[in-house]
Amino acid sequence: LLVGFLSVGFGLGGLLLIAFHDLTGARWSSAFGCIREGMAATLPWAALAMAVILVAGLSSYPWSRTGALTEETAWFERWWLEPGFFTARLVAYLAIWAVFAAAMVRASRRATALGGPTRAGARLSAAFLVVFSLTFWLASSDWIMSLQPDWYSTAFGVYNFSGVLLAAQAAVTLLTVALRAAGPLKNAVGRDQLHDLGTLLLSFSCFWMYIWFCQYMLIWYTNMPEETSHYASRVRGLWAPLFYANIVINWAIPFAVLLPRAAKQNAGTLVKISLLLLAGRWLDVYLMILPSINADASL
């Protein structure tokens, strides 16, 4: 589930960056559009793998066991987590994303050949963002949050969106610097483009931290047992060091390092921070899944 969710996230991240590029009419990032397209093109295969993982592992979800959802469980939760409906939804999410991936990659390559974003590509990107905002919110709740069915957060979908966006930007930055050093993008990516990539990394890292704090602060402030259970199992015992390391890796270090202008224009610095953020995304998803399966499990 961890690997599948990360893989689907990178594909969706590529689509998000294509959509932002098309809708803003950006030209500075056209040189490495092939990287975004390559990430997005992996989505159909990642979606297929994720479908197999979820269907095969359906019994791992506590609500799928006989008698887990009783008459005392809210009627909506019993209806929403019915295994057949759960499976139908996951197939629908993945199929919709795969169709958008194929269409948007073709449109992006066509726009590259024409020298810039097209209206058709912009309309397709706008439609994707609307569909994505709903389907990814629901998919995150279905696949990850329902591992702990007695817990809920209205910010969970947005929180996962911020993580997907940050990891995708880190991957694009890492591959751009690598292709620049290897030769293909040597003349297309200069210090200005590196600075922009570094600025986006810093911005998306701060956005992730903002959503992390919003979710945590609201749950801490209201102090309702059905909400605090999620964090209670993560701030104690063996999980606690990883819980706090998550903040340090995904925000504190990138924020401190990328503030100076010179750091954003340094290829070596961008590589190190991108690798750190990719490791941070893995840790973030790890902390969403493993403690929910067994709060007392060893690392």
HELIX and SHEET records of a PDB file:
HELIX    1   1 LEU A    2  THR A   24  1                                  23    
HELIX    2   2 SER A   30  PHE A   32  5                                   3    
HELIX    3   3 GLY A   33  ALA A   41  1                                   9    
HELIX    4   4 LEU A   43  ALA A   56  1                                  14    
HELIX    5   5 LEU A   58  SER A   60  5                                   3    
HELIX    6   6 PRO A   62  SER A   64  5                                   3    
HELIX    7   7 TRP A   75  TRP A   80  1                                   6    
HELIX    8   8 PRO A   83  LEU A  114  1                                  32    
HELIX    9   9 ARG A  119  TRP A  143  1                                  25    
HELIX   10  10 MET A  145  LEU A  147  5                                   3    
HELIX   11  11 PHE A  156  ALA A  182  1                                  27    
HELIX   12  12 ARG A  191  THR A  222  1                                  32    
HELIX   13  13 PRO A  225  ALA A  232  1                                   8    
HELIX   14  14 TRP A  239  ILE A  247  1                                   9    
HELIX   15  15 VAL A  248  ALA A  252  3                                   5    
HELIX   16  16 ILE A  253  LEU A  258  1                                   6    
HELIX   17  17 ARG A  261  LYS A  264  1                                   4    
HELIX   18  18 ALA A  267  ILE A  293  1                                  27    
END                                                                             
